[in-house]
Amino acid sequence: MTLTATWFRNRGSMDELVFASDSRLSGGQRWDGCPKILTLPRSDALMSFAGETQAAYPMMLQLANSIAFYPPSQERRLDLAHLGGHSLRLFNQMRGLIDGPFAVGQTEPDPPRAVFLLGGYSWRYRAFFTWKLEFAEGEFRYRRVVRGRQSERGWHFHFAGDTDAVELARNRLFELLRAPGRERVQADGLDMEPFEVLRDVIREARFDSVGGPPQVAKVYRHLNTQFFAVEWQNVATIAGRPALSYEQAFIPRLDADRPDLQPRPPERLEEPLPGETEPTADETVE
């Protein structure tokens, strides 16, 4: 399967939504260097997946197409809050388009062994959201797994993928956050700790389905996304793939061993811009 993570990074004056994943596809062989995080055409959202590509890639690409072909969504005039429901309907439609012939005695296609994380920034609710879409009881369903607001503290994260790998990653993250010298109280926020956990799980090679260079991308409050080139085993990797000797990727680099030294965007203004007000109600998309 895989191991992918999303979290609200909210340390100090920084608040952003981060996606990270391994880069291995498996199924009788190991194929490292495969993209698992997709930038959507509307630029304020990312999607990652865990599971079989037979279902994941067609569904993700058709979602990207549907956004690209509809200007209100591509131009972000349609808020991110509408994208979760649209993704759900599109995935269920795609599932319904599968036809036989099936195996003897089988009347429906095999359940898609893939889960998706869809996340971004909502200008309507002034918050980051991530939804998880997974197949259960004959259809895709979704639920919100991460929410984060400006200056909000707390641990907002979610791991998806191989069940055993997810359980290990969650336990490792809590151990890391509570380790001597790195104590966190519940009110504190996350920095790059989920990435550190993902990195270590990959290096330990305990799970055959989790491997390859990690890949990282972010969503910012200015409604833009950014991929990072990850320094892995002394090689710059792009979306999980080692860069060719002549390639130049004009994106910031992240040292996998020192993620705390990553390039940072400008600090947000201490005072709101003229006409800008803070939200007064805890609105939700649910």
C-alpha positions, 0 to 999 in steps of 0.5 A: 500500500503506502504511508501518507500523512497530512497535518496542520503545521502551526508552530510560532507564526507559521500556519500551513497544510502539509502533505507528505508520502513515501514513493513506492508502488508495489505489486509483485515488484518494488517501484520507487520514485512514483508520485503520490501527491497531486497538485490540483488545477485550482492551486489551493488544494492537494490530493494524495492516495494510498493503495492500488493505482488501478483505481487511484490514478484514473480517479485523481486525474478525472478529478483534476480534469473536472476542475480544469474544465470548470472555470469557477472551480479552477479560478477558486471562485467556488470555495474548497468546501464544495470540492469534497462533495464533488470528489465523492460524487465523481469517484462514485460515478467512476466506480459505476462505470466499471463493467464486466466481464467479471469472474464466474459468480461475480456480479460487481467489480472488486472493491477499489483498494485505495484511499484518498486525502484531499486538502487545502485552504478554504477562503470561505471559512478561513481554515485548512481542511483535509477530507479522507475518501474511502470505499465502504459498504459499496460506495465511496464515503468521506469524512473530515480528518484535519482542520486548522485555523490561523494561530490555532494550537493543537495536534491536527494530523492524519496518517493513511495507508498500510494499517500496521504502518499507520499504527506505528507512525501514530505511536511514533509521533506521540512518542516523539512529541513527548520525548525528553527535551521535546515535550509538548503540551496538548495546546502546542502545535505541530512543526515537521514531526510527522515528516520525521516519523514518515522518514524514519519508517521508510528508512527502517524498511519494516514494511515492504509497501513503504519505501523510496524517497519521501515527497512533500508539498504544502498549501498556504493561506494565499491559496497556492501550493508548493512542492519541495525537492527533498535531499535524500541519500545525498541526492535531490529528489523531485516528487519522490524521483531522483533528479537527473544530472542535468535537471534543474528544479526551481523549487525549494529544497528540504533536507530530510535530516533537518526538516526544521531548516526548510525554506520558509515563506515570509512571516504573516503580518502582525496587524490585519490589512485594512478591511480584513477582519477575523472570523467571529464564529466557528463555522464548519463545512459539515 
